[in-house]
Amino acid sequence: MCKFFGVSRSGCYAFVHRLGRPEQDAALAEVIAKQRERSFRMNRDFHASKPNSKWVTDISYIHTRQGVLYLSMIRDLYDNSIVACKTGTEQTVNLVLDNIRLAMKQEKEKVAVELQLHSDQGAQYASQAYFELTQTYGITPSMSRRGNPYDNAMAENFFSILKTECIYRHKPATFSQANELIDCYIYFYNHERIQLKTGEAPLARRLSA
């Protein structure tokens, strides 16, 4: 994390331990704030001129009688298709990392050189493991500003569609049922569901790119 934000490890630790003396930490806090601002690269520019150049990602909750299932997904802003999704019974960083690995495995020959991956400031996306994995794949991470949910609106939009058109109607009782519903709906969404903006299904646009 220190490497990503361009601050020294010792300076960061000192900053954490001296939180009770803000007057002495003002300079370091300003540096960290400026470095974080540089990570807000997408800045609500949800237009992508080619596939696999801008992705958005997030985690949502799927409630079942068996418990809560967590869904991590990656959406391509070029055609709004779902590039990859993973579910788990725990909201861990590994769920996010496994989803990125899946997306890169499926799209490895087609990913743009300067791929941006936008997320909110959730703990999983602010972790050292997340930044190391994005650097390994040459992905540029982008994060929402604090208190600005609209910065990741395109990820939230898909979860709203999924829940309204599928989950709320069928109310899965088990994790297995929820996973089956999610898989079937995402296939339908990518291949058949017509978008009002483009007049075609997401992958229809992708294949014609």
PAZAPA-4460 file (N, C-alpha, C; in steps of 0.05 Angstrom, whole numbers, plus 32768, in hexadecimal, padded with zeros to 4 digits):
% residues 209
    n_x    n_y    n_z   ca_x   ca_y   ca_z    c_x    c_y    c_z   seq   type   mol
   8011   7FE8   8000   8000   8000   8000   8011   8019   8000     1      M     A
   8027   8019   8010   8039   8030   8011   8045   8034   7FF5     2      C     A
   804D   801E   7FE8   8059   8021   7FCD   8046   802C   7FBA     3      K     A
   802C   8023   7FBB   8018   802D   7FA8   8013   804B   7FAC     4      F     A
   8011   8054   7FC5   800B   8070   7FCA   8024   8082   7FCA     5      F     A
   803B   8076   7FC7   8054   8086   7FC4   805D   8092   7FDE     6      G     A
   8058   8085   7FF5   8062   808F   800F   8074   807A   801B     7      V     A
   8085   8082   802D   8097   806F   8039   8088   805E   804E     8      S     A
   8092   8045   8052   8085   8034   8066   8088   803F   8082     9      R     A
   809F   804A   8088   80A3   8056   80A3   8091   806E   80A7    10      S     A
   808E   807E   8092   807D   8096   8094   8060   808E   8098    11      G     A
   8058   8079   808A   803C   8070   808E   8037   8066   80AA    12      C     A
   804A   8055   80B4   8047   804B   80CF   8047   8062   80E4    13      Y     A
   8058   8075   80DF   8059   808C   80F2   803F   809B   80F1    14      A     A
   8034   809D   80D9   801A   80AB   80D6   8004   809D   80E6    15      F     A
   8004   8083   80E4   7FEF   8073   80F2   7FF2   8076   8110    16      V     A
   800B   8075   811A   8010   8076   8137   800D   8092   8143    17      H     A
   800D   80A6   8132   800B   80C1   813D   7FF0   80CF   8136    18      R     A
   7FDC   80BE   8132   7FC2   80CA   812B   7FB7   80DD   8140    19      L     A
   7FC0   80DA   8158   7FB7   80EC   816E   7FC4   8107   816D    20      G     A
   7FD7   810C   815A   7FE4   8126   8158   7FE2   8130   813C    21      R     A
   7FCA   8138   8133   7FC6   813F   8117   7FD7   8156   810D    22      P     A
   7FDF   8169   811F   7FEF   817F   8116   800A   8176   810C    23      E     A
   8015   8160   8117   802F   8156   810E   802C   8144   80F6    24      Q     A
   8014   813B   80F0   8010   8128   80DA   8004   8136   80C1    25      D     A
   8000   814F   80C2   7FF2   815D   80AD   8000   815A   8092    26      A     A
   801A   815D   8092   8029   815B   8079   8027   8140   806C    27      A     A
   802B   812B   807D   8029   810F   8073   800D   8109   806A    28      L     A
   7FFA   8112   8079   7FDE   810D   8072   7FD7   8119   8057    29      A     A
   7FE2   8130   8052   7FDD   813E   8038   7FEA   812E   8021    30      E     A
   8001   8123   8025   800E   8113   8011   7FFE   80FA   800A    31      V     A
   7FF5   80EC   8020   7FE4   80D4   801C   7FCA   80DB   800D    32      I     A
   7FBE   80F1   8015   7FA5   80FA   8008   7FA9   80FF   7FEA    33      A     A
   7FBF   810C   7FE4   7FC5   8112   7FC8   7FCA   80F9   7FB8    34      K     A
   7FD8   80E6   7FC4   7FDD   80CC   7FB6   7FC3   80BD   7FB2    35      Q     A
   7FB1   80BD   7FC5   7F98   80B0   7FC2   7F87   80BC   7FAC    36      R     A
   7F88   80D7   7FAA   7F79   80E4   7F96   7F81   80DC   7F7A    37      E     A
   7F9B   80D5   7F77   7FA5   80CC   7F5D   7F9A   80B1   7F55    38      R     A
   7F8F   80A2   7F68   7F84   8088   7F62   7F68   808A   7F58    39      S     A
   7F5B   80A2   7F58   7F40   80A5   7F4F   7F41   80AA   7F31    40      F     A
   7F4B   8098   7F21   7F51   809C   7F05   7F39   809D   7EF4    41      R     A
   7F25   808D   7EFA   7F0E   808B   7EE7   7EFC   80A4   7EE9    42      M     A
   7EF9   80AF   7F02   7EEA   80C8   7F06   7ECF   80C8   7EF7    43      N     A
   7EC0   80B3   7EFA   7EA5   80B1   7EEE   7EA5   80B2   7ED0    44      R     A
   7EBB   80AD   7EC3   7EBC   80AC   7EA6   7EB6   808F   7E9E    45      D     A
   7E9D   8089   7E9B   7E94   806D   7E97   7E94   8065   7E79    46      F     A
   7E9F   8075   7E68   7EA1   806E   7E4C   7EBB   8060   7E46    47      H     A
   7EB9   804A   7E37   7ED0   803B   7E2E   7ECE   8037   7E10    48      A     A
   7EE3   803D   7E02   7EE3   803C   7DE4   7EE9   8020   7DD9    49      S     A
   7EF3   800E   7DEB   7EFA   7FF3   7DE2   7EF7   7FE0   7DFA    50      K     A
   7EF3   7FC6   7DF4   7EF0   7FB2   7E09   7F09   7FB0   7E1B    51      P     A
   7F04   7FA9   7E34   7F1A   7FA3   7E47   7F2D   7FBA   7E4B    52      N     A
   7F23   7FD2   7E4B   7F33   7FEA   7E51   7F2B   7FF7   7E6B    53      S     A
   7F11   7FF3   7E72   7F06   7FFE   7E8B   7EF3   7FE9   7E97    54      K     A
   7EFB   7FE0   7EAF   7EEA   7FCD   7EBE   7EE2   7FDA   7ED8    55      W     A
   7ECA   7FD3   7EE2   7EC2   7FDA   7EFD   7EBC   7FC1   7F0D    56      V     A
   7EC0   7FC2   7F27   7EBC   7FAA   7F37   7EB0   7FB2   7F52    57      T     A
   7EA3   7F9F   7F5F   7E98   7FA3   7F79   7E8E   7F88   7F84    58      D     A
   7E86   7F88   7F9D   7E7B   7F71   7FAB   7E5F   7F78   7FB5    59      I     A
   7E4D   7F65   7FB2   7E32   7F69   7FBC   7E28   7F51   7FCC    60      S     A
   7E12   7F54   7FD9   7E07   7F3F   7FEA   7DEF   7F32   7FDD    61      Y     A
   7DEF   7F18   7FDE   7DD8   7F08   7FD4   7DCD   7EF9   7FEC    62      I     A
   7DB5   7F00   7FF5   7DAA   7EF4   800D   7D9B   7EDA   8006    63      H     A
   7DA1   7EC5   8015   7D93   7EAB   8012   7D8B   7EA2   802E    64      T     A
   7D7B   7E8E   8030   7D73   7E83   804A   7D8B   7E75   8057    65      R     A
   7D9E   7E6D   8047   7DB6   7E60   8051   7DCA   7E74   805C    66      Q     A
   7DC7   7E8D   8055   7DDA   7EA2   805E   7DDF   7EB5   8047    67      G     A
   7DF4   7EC5   804B   7DFB   7EDA   8037   7E10   7ECF   8024    68      V     A
   7E0B   7ED2   800A   7E1F   7ECB   7FF5   7E2A   7EE5   7FEA    69      L     A
   7E44   7EE7   7FE8   7E51   7F00   7FDE   7E58   7EFC   7FC1    70      Y     A
   7E51   7F10   7FB1   7E56   7F0F   7F94   7E6A   7F25   7F8C    71      L     A
   7E80   7F1C   7F82   7E94   7F2F   7F76   7E92   7F2E   7F58    72      S     A
   7E8F   7F45   7F4B   7E8D   7F44   7F2E   7E9E   7F5B   7F22    73      M     A
   7EA6   7F56   7F09   7EB4   7F6A   7EF9   7EA4   7F70   7EE0    74      I     A
   7E9F   7F89   7EDA   7E8F   7F92   7EC4   7EA0   7FA3   7EB1    75      R     A
   7E9D   7F9E   7E97   7EAC   7FAD   7E83   7E9B   7FC5   7E7A    76      D     A
   7EA6   7FDD   7E7C   7E97   7FF5   7E75   7E93   7FF9   7E57    77      L     A
   7EA2   7FE9   7E47   7E9E   7FEC   7E2A   7E83   7FE3   7E21    78      Y     A
   7E7A   7FCC   7E2B   7E60   7FC1   7E23   7E4E   7FB9   7E3B    79      D     A
   7E58   7FBF   7E53   7E4A   7FB9   7E6C   7E48   7F9B   7E71    80      N     A
   7E57   7F8B   7E63   7E57   7F6E   7E68   7E64   7F67   7E82    81      S     A
   7E5D   7F50   7E8E   7E6A   7F46   7EA6   7E81   7F34   7E9D    82      I     A
   7E99   7F3D   7EA3   7EB1   7F2F   7E9B   7EB6   7F17   7EAC    83      V     A
   7EB1   7F19   7EC6   7EB5   7F03   7ED8   7EA6   7F08   7EF2    84      A     A
   7E9F   7EF2   7EFF   7E92   7EF4   7F1A   7E9A   7EDC   7F2A    85      C     A
   7E9C   7EE0   7F44   7EA2   7ECB   7F57   7E90   7ECF   7F70    86      K     A
   7E88   7EB9   7F7C   7E78   7EBB   7F95   7E87   7EAD   7FAB    87      T     A
   7E80   7EB5   7FC3   7E8C   7EA9   7FDB   7E7B   7EAE   7FF3    88      G     A
   7E7F   7E9E   8008   7E6F   7EA2   8021   7E7D   7EB5   8034    89      T     A
   7E95   7EBF   802C   7EA3   7ED3   803C   7EAC   7EEA   802A    90      E     A
   7EAA   7F02   8034   7EB2   7F1A   8025   7ED0   7F1F   802A    91      Q     A
   7EE1   7F10   801D   7EFD   7F12   8021   7F0B   7F1D   8009    92      T     A
   7F24   7F25   800D   7F34   7F2F   7FF7   7F39   7F19   7FE2    93      V     A
   7F3A   7F00   7FEB   7F3E   7EEA   7FD8   7F28   7EE7   7FC4    94      N     A
   7F10   7EEE   7FCC   7EF9   7EED   7FB9   7EFE   7F01   7FA3    95      L     A
   7F08   7F19   7FAA   7F0D   7F2D   7F96   7F25   7F25   7F84    96      V     A
   7F3A   7F1B   7F91   7F52   7F13   7F82   7F4C   7EFC   7F6E    97      L     A
   7F3C   7EE9   7F77   7F35   7ED2   7F66   7F24   7EDB   7F4E    98      D     A
   7F14   7EEF   7F53   7F03   7EFA   7F3D   7F14   7F08   7F28    99      N     A
   7F28   7F17   7F31   7F3B   7F24   7F1E   7F4A   7F0F   7F0E   100      I     A
   7F54   7EFB   7F1C   7F62   7EE6   7F0E   7F51   7ED8   7EF9   101      R     A
   7F37   7ED4   7F00   7F25   7EC8   7EED   7F21   7EDA   7ED4   102      L     A
   7F1D   7EF3   7ED9   7F19   7F06   7EC4   7F31   7F07   7EB1   103      A     A
   7F49   7F08   7EBD   7F61   7F0A   7EAD   7F66   7EF0   7E9D   104      M     A
   7F5E   7ED9   7EA9   7F61   7EC0   7E9B   7F4F   7EBF   7E83   105      K     A
   7F37   7EC9   7E86   7F23   7EC8   7E70   7F29   7EDC   7E5B   106      Q     A
   7F35   7EF3   7E62   7F39   7F09   7E4F   7F56   7F0F   7E4A   107      E     A
   7F68   7EFD   7E51   7F85   7F04   7E51   7F8F   7F0C   7E36   108      K     A
   7F84   7F02   7E20   7F8E   7F09   7E06   7F81   7F23   7DFB   109      E     A
   7F6E   7F2E   7E0A   7F5F   7F45   7DFF   7F60   7F5D   7E11   110      K     A
   7F6E   7F5C   7E27   7F6F   7F72   7E3A   7F80   7F89   7E2F   111      V     A
   7F76   7FA1   7E32   7F84   7FB9   7E29   7F9D   7FBD   7E39   112      A     A
   7FB1   7FCA   7E2D   7FCA   7FCF   7E3B   7FC6   7FE0   7E54   113      V     A
   7FB4   7FF3   7E53   7FAF   8005   7E6A   7F94   7FFF   7E76   114      E     A
   7F8F   7FE7   7E7E   7F76   7FDF   7E8A   7F72   7FED   7EA5   115      L     A
   7F5C   7FFA   7EA9   7F55   8006   7EC3   7F40   7FF4   7ED1   116      Q     A
   7F43   7FF0   7EEB   7F30   7FE1   7EFA   7F27   7FF3   7F11   117      L     A
   7F0D   7FFA   7F11   7F03   800D   7F24   7EF3   7FFF   7F3A   118      H     A
   7EF6   8007   7F53   7EE8   7FFC   7F69   7EE2   8012   7F7D   119      S     A
   7ED3   800A   7F92   7ECF   801D   7FA8   7EE7   801A   7FBB   120      D     A
   7EE6   8026   7FD3   7EFC   8025   7FE6   7EF8   800F   7FFB   121      Q     A
   7EEB   7FFA   7FF3   7EE8   7FE3   8006   7F03   7FD8   800E   122      G     A
   7F03   7FCB   8025   7F1C   7FC0   8030   7F2A   7FAD   801C   123      A     A
   7F1B   7F9E   800D   7F27   7F8B   7FFB   7F37   7F99   7FE5   124      Q     A
   7F2C   7FB0   7FDC   7F38   7FBE   7FC6   7F4F   7FD1   7FCF   125      Y     A
   7F50   7FD6   7FE9   7F65   7FE6   7FF4   7F7C   7FD5   8000   126      A     A
   7F7A   7FBB   7FFC   7F8E   7FA9   8008   7FA8   7FA8   7FF7   127      S     A
   7FBD   7FA1   8004   7FD7   7F9E   7FF6   7FD5   7F88   7FE2   128      Q     A
   7FC7   7F72   7FE8   7FC5   7F5C   7FD5   7FB7   7F64   7FBC   129      A     A
   7FA3   7F75   7FBE   7F94   7F7F   7FA6   7FA6   7F8F   7F94   130      Y     A
   7FB5   7FA2   7FA0   7FC6   7FB3   7F90   7FDD   7FA3   7F84   131      F     A
   7FE8   7F8F   7F92   7FFD   7F7F   7F87   7FF3   7F6F   7F6F   132      E     A
   7FDA   7F64   7F71   7FD0   7F54   7F5B   7FCA   7F65   7F43   133      L     A
   7FBF   7F7D   7F47   7FBA   7F8F   7F30   7FD4   7F97   7F22   134      T     A
   7FE9   7F9B   7F32   8003   7FA2   7F27   800E   7F8A   7F17   135      Q     A
   800A   7F72   7F21   8014   7F5A   7F13   8008   7F58   7EF8   136      T     A
   7FEE   7F5F   7EF5   7FE1   7F5D   7EDB   7FE3   7F77   7ECB   137      Y     A
   7FF0   7F8B   7ED6   7FF2   7FA4   7EC7   7FD9   7FB4   7EC7   138      G     A
   7FC8   7FAF   7EDA   7FAE   7FBD   7EDD   7FB2   7FD7   7EED   139      I     A
   7FA6   7FED   7EE3   7FA6   8006   7EF2   7F8E   8007   7F05   140      T     A
   7F91   8006   7F1F   7F7A   8008   7F31   7F70   8024   7F33   141      P     A
   7F56   8026   7F35   7F48   803F   7F39   7F34   803C   7F50   142      S     A
   7F31   8050   7F61   7F1F   804E   7F78   7F0C   8065   7F7A   143      M     A
   7EF4   8060   7F84   7EE1   8075   7F89   7EEB   8088   7F9F   144      S     A
   7EE2   80A0   7F9D   7EE8   80B3   7FB3   7ED7   80AC   7FCB   145      R     A
   7EE2   80B2   7FE2   7ED3   80AC   7FFB   7EB8   80BB   7FFB   146      R     A
   7EA3   80AD   8001   7E89   80B9   8003   7E7C   80C0   7FE9   147      G     A
   7E86   80B4   7FD3   7E7C   80B9   7FB8   7E73   809F   7FAB   148      N     A
   7E5C   8094   7FB2   7E52   807B   7FA7   7E4E   807C   7F89   149      P     A
   7E49   8093   7F7E   7E44   8095   7F61   7E5D   808F   7F51   150      Y     A
   7E75   8090   7F5E   7E8E   808A   7F50   7E8E   806E   7F46   151      D     A
   7E80   805C   7F54   7E7F   8040   7F4B   7E63   8037   7F44   152      N     A
   7E55   804A   7F38   7E38   8046   7F32   7E34   802F   7F1E   153      A     A
   7E47   802B   7F0C   7E43   8016   7EF8   7E44   7FFA   7F03   154      M     A
   7E53   7FF7   7F18   7E54   7FDD   7F26   7E3A   7FD9   7F35   155      A     A
   7E32   7FED   7F44   7E19   7FEC   7F54   7E01   7FE8   7F41   156      E     A
   7E02   7FF4   7F2A   7DEC   7FF1   7F16   7DE7   7FD4   7F0F   157      N     A
   7DFC   7FC5   7F0A   7DF8   7FA9   7F03   7DEC   7F99   7F1A   158      F     A
   7DF5   7F9E   7F32   7DEA   7F8F   7F49   7DCC   7F95   7F4C   159      F     A
   7DC4   7FAE   7F47   7DA8   7FB5   7F48   7D98   7FA6   7F34   160      S     A
   7DA3   7FA4   7F1B   7D95   7F96   7F06   7D93   7F78   7F0D   161      I     A
   7DA8   7F6C   7F16   7DA9   7F50   7F1D   7D94   7F49   7F33   162      L     A
   7D94   7F5A   7F47   7D82   7F54   7F5E   7D64   7F59   7F56   163      K     A
   7D5F   7F6E   7F47   7D44   7F75   7F40   7D38   7F60   7F2C   164      T     A
   7D48   7F58   7F19   7D3E   7F47   7F03   7D41   7F29   7F0A   165      E     A
   7D51   7F23   7F1E   7D56   7F06   7F23   7D53   7EFE   7F40   166      C     A
   7D64   7F09   7F51   7D66   7F00   7F6D   7D4C   7F05   7F7C   167      I     A
   7D41   7F1D   7F7B   7D29   7F23   7F8A   7D11   7F13   7F80   168      Y     A
   7D11   7F0C   7F67   7CFA   7EFD   7F5C   7CFB   7EDF   7F65   169      R     A
   7D13   7ED4   7F67   7D15   7EB7   7F6C   7D1C   7EB1   7F89   170      H     A
   7D27   7EC4   7F97   7D2E   7EC0   7FB4   7D3B   7EA5   7FBA   171      K     A
   7D54   7EA2   7FB2   7D62   7E89   7FB6   7D64   7E81   7FD3   172      P     A
   7D60   7E67   7FD8   7D60   7E5D   7FF3   7D7C   7E55   7FFC   173      A     A
   7D8C   7E4C   7FE9   7DA7   7E42   7FF0   7DBC   7E4F   7FDF   174      T     A
   7DD5   7E4B   7FE7   7DEC   7E56   7FD8   7DEC   7E4A   7FBC   175      F     A
   7DE6   7E30   7FBB   7DE7   7E22   7FA1   7DD2   7E2E   7F8E   176      S     A
   7DBA   7E33   7F98   7DA5   7E40   7F87   7DAD   7E5C   7F7E   177      Q     A
   7DB9   7E6B   7F91   7DC1   7E86   7F8A   7DD7   7E86   7F75   178      A     A
   7DEA   7E74   7F77   7DFF   7E72   7F63   7DF4   7E6B   7F48   179      N     A
   7DE1   7E58   7F47   7DD5   7E51   7F2E   7DC6   7E68   7F21   180      E     A
   7DB7   7E76   7F32   7DA8   7E8D   7F28   7DBB   7EA3   7F1D   181      L     A
   7DD0   7EA8   7F2B   7DE3   7EBD   7F23   7DF0   7EB5   7F08   182      I     A
   7DF9   7E9C   7F06   7E06   7E93   7EED   7DF3   7E95   7ED5   183      D     A
   7DDA   7E8C   7ED9   7DC7   7E8D   7EC4   7DC0   7EA9   7EBC   184      C     A
   7DBD   7EBB   7ED0   7DB6   7ED6   7ECA   7DCC   7EE5   7EBB   185      Y     A
   7DE5   7EE1   7EC4   7DFB   7EEE   7EB7   7DFE   7EE5   7E9A   186      I     A
   7DFA   7ECC   7E95   7DFB   7EC2   7E7A   7DE5   7ED0   7E69   187      Y     A
   7DCD   7ED1   7E74   7DB7   7EDF   7E67   7DBD   7EFD   7E63   188      F     A
   7DC8   7F0A   7E77   7DCE   7F26   7E76   7DE3   7F2C   7E60   189      Y     A
   7DF8   7F1B   7E60   7E0D   7F20   7E4C   7E05   7F1A   7E2F   190      N     A
   7DF6   7F05   7E2C   7DF0   7EFB   7E11   7DD5   7F04   7E05   191      H     A
   7DC1   7F09   7E17   7DA6   7F0D   7E0D   7D98   7F27   7E16   192      E     A
   7D9F   7F31   7E2D   7D90   7F49   7E37   7D98   7F62   7E27   193      R     A
   7D84   7F6D   7E1A   7D88   7F85   7E09   7D8B   7F9E   7E1B   194      I     A
   7DA0   7FAE   7E16   7DA3   7FC7   7E24   7D96   7FDE   7E15   195      Q     A
   7D89   7FEF   7E24   7D7B   8005   7E17   7D8F   8018   7E09   196      L     A
   7DA6   801C   7E15   7DB9   802F   7E0A   7DC4   8026   7DEF   197      K     A
   7DC9   800C   7DEC   7DD6   8002   7DD3   7DC3   7FF3   7DC1   198      T     A
   7DAD   7FE9   7DCC   7D9A   7FDA   7DBC   7DA3   7FBE   7DB6   199      G     A
   7DB7   7FB4   7DC5   7DC1   7F99   7DC1   7DCB   7F8E   7DDB   200      E     A
   7DD0   7F74   7DDC   7DDB   7F67   7DF4   7DF8   7F6E   7DF6   201      A     A
   7E03   7F6E   7E0F   7E1F   7F76   7E13   7E33   7F68   7E01   202      P     A
   7E32   7F4D   7E00   7E46   7F3F   7DF0   7E42   7F42   7DD2   203      L     A
   7E2B   7F49   7DCA   7E26   7F4E   7DAD   7E38   7F66   7DA4   204      A     A
   7E39   7F7A   7DB5   7E4A   7F91   7DAF   7E67   7F8A   7DB1   205      R     A
   7E6E   7F79   7DC4   7E8A   7F72   7DC8   7E94   7F62   7DB0   206      R     A
   7E84   7F50   7DA6   7E8D   7F3F   7D90   7E90   7F4F   7D76   207      L     A
   7E82   7F66   7D74   7E84   7F76   7D5C   7E9A   7F8B   7D5E   208      S     A
   7EA7   7F8D   7D75   7EBB   7FA1   7D79   7ED4   7F9C   7D68   209      A     A
***
